[in-house]
Amino acid sequence: MKLEDSKQELTEEQKKIEELTETLKRLQAEFENHKKRTAKEKCEIINCAEEDLIKKLLPVLDSFEQALKNSQSKDFIKGIELIYAQLFSALKEEGLKQIETIGKKFDPYANEVLMHENSDKEDIVLEEFQKGYTLNGKLIRTAKVKIGKVVSKI
């Protein structure tokens, strides 16, 4: 009987060890998933903060562009161009990218139409009023554009 009892005890202890081993494996997997999830959430929070900052700076870029268009002094223009280039370079390093629009087909996801003009180029961007931007591949501001529309002659 002692041998039989010992075998039964051993079997029960082995089952407990297997259960504890399975529990440990599950806990390790859950912990790894938790680490991955929190790392991803941290990246998303950082990207959100960067996006908010860049959105605040975009009007500065717009003002520089307007000043460059409306100035006559060569020194003034050169100074503004340098400041603009420096600011744009810093933003570009953070993942900012301009959306190219002029001469391209209208993209409703990246462009906002402000005007239409009669043209032989249907749905082609003719003029850009305000640049659109992406940040790390995510659209953060659409480009404001004028597109061509073919007028039917009836």
C-alpha positions in Angstrom: 0.0 0.0 0.0 2.8 2.4 0.7 4.1 1.9 -2.8 0.7 2.5 -4.2 0.2 5.6 -2.1 3.7 6.9 -3.0 2.9 6.5 -6.7 -0.4 8.3 -6.3 1.3 11.1 -4.4 4.0 11.3 -7.1 1.4 11.5 -9.8 -0.5 14.3 -8.0 2.7 16.2 -7.4 3.6 15.9 -11.1 0.1 17.2 -12.0 0.7 20.2 -9.7 4.1 20.9 -11.3 2.5 20.8 -14.8 -0.3 23.1 -13.7 2.2 25.5 -12.1 4.5 25.3 -15.2 1.5 26.1 -17.5 0.5 29.0 -15.2 4.0 30.4 -15.3 4.1 30.1 -19.1 0.8 32.0 -19.4 2.0 34.7 -17.0 5.2 35.1 -19.0 3.3 35.4 -22.3 0.9 37.9 -20.7 3.8 39.9 -19.4 5.5 40.0 -22.8 2.3 41.1 -24.4 1.9 43.8 -21.8 5.5 45.1 -22.4 4.8 45.2 -26.2 1.4 47.0 -25.7 2.8 49.6 -23.4 5.8 50.3 -25.7 3.3 50.8 -28.6 1.1 53.1 -26.5 4.2 55.1 -25.5 5.1 55.6 -29.1 1.6 56.6 -30.0 1.6 59.2 -27.1 4.9 60.6 -28.4 3.7 60.8 -32.0 0.5 62.6 -30.7 2.6 65.1 -28.9 4.8 65.7 -31.9 1.7 66.1 -34.1 0.3 68.8 -31.8 3.6 70.7 -31.8 3.9 70.6 -35.5 0.3 71.6 -36.1 1.1 74.7 -33.9 4.1 75.5 -36.0 2.5 75.1 -39.4 1.0 78.6 -39.4 4.5 80.0 -38.9 5.6 78.2 -42.1 2.5 79.7 -43.8 3.4 83.2 -42.6 7.0 82.8 -43.9 5.7 81.7 -47.3 3.3 84.7 -47.5 6.1 87.1 -46.4 8.4 85.7 -49.1 5.7 86.2 -51.7 5.1 89.9 -50.8 8.5 91.3 -50.1 10.7 93.3 -52.4 14.0 93.7 -50.5 16.7 91.1 -51.5 18.3 91.0 -48.0 14.9 90.7 -46.4 13.9 87.9 -48.7 17.3 86.1 -48.2 16.9 86.3 -44.4 13.3 85.0 -44.5 14.4 82.2 -46.8 17.1 81.1 -44.4 14.7 81.1 -41.5 12.1 79.2 -43.5 14.7 76.7 -44.6 15.9 76.2 -41.1 12.5 75.8 -39.6 11.3 73.4 -42.4 14.5 71.4 -42.0 13.9 70.9 -38.3 10.3 69.9 -38.9 11.4 67.6 -41.7 13.8 65.8 -39.3 10.8 65.1 -37.1 8.9 63.4 -39.9 7.1 66.3 -41.6 6.6 66.0 -45.3 4.8 68.3 -47.8 2.1 66.9 -50.0 2.9 67.5 -53.7 -0.2 68.8 -55.4 0.5 71.2 -58.4 -0.1 69.3 -61.7 -1.3 66.2 -59.9 -4.7 64.5 -59.9 -7.0 65.7 -57.2 -6.9 63.4 -54.2 -10.0 63.9 -51.9 -8.1 62.4 -49.0 -5.1 64.8 -49.2 -6.7 67.9 -50.9 -9.5 70.3 -50.0 -11.0 72.1 -53.0 -11.6 75.8 -52.5 -12.1 76.8 -56.1 -12.8 75.4 -59.5 -11.5 76.8 -62.8 -12.5 76.1 -66.3 -9.7 74.0 -67.8 -9.0 71.3 -70.2 -7.4 69.4 -67.3 -10.2 67.7 -65.4 -9.6 67.2 -61.7 -5.9 68.3 -61.9 -4.6 70.7 -59.2 -4.0 74.1 -60.9 -3.1 76.2 -57.9 -2.2 75.5 -54.2 -3.4 78.0 -51.6 -2.1 76.3 -48.6 0.3 73.3 -48.4 -0.8 70.0 -47.0 1.4 67.9 -44.8 1.9 64.4 -43.5 3.8 63.5 -40.3 5.4 60.1 -40.2 3.1 59.0 -43.0 -0.1 60.3 -41.3 -2.1 63.1 -42.9 -2.2 66.0 -40.5 -3.4 68.8 -42.8 -5.0 68.7 -46.2 -3.8 71.0 -49.0 -6.2 73.7 -50.0 -6.3 73.8 -53.8 -7.9 75.0 -57.0 -8.7 72.3 -59.5 -9.6 72.3 -63.2 -13.1 71.4 -64.4 -14.0 70.8 -68.0 -17.1 72.7 -69.0 -19.4 70.9 -71.4 -20.4 72.9 -74.5 -24.1 72.2 -75.1 
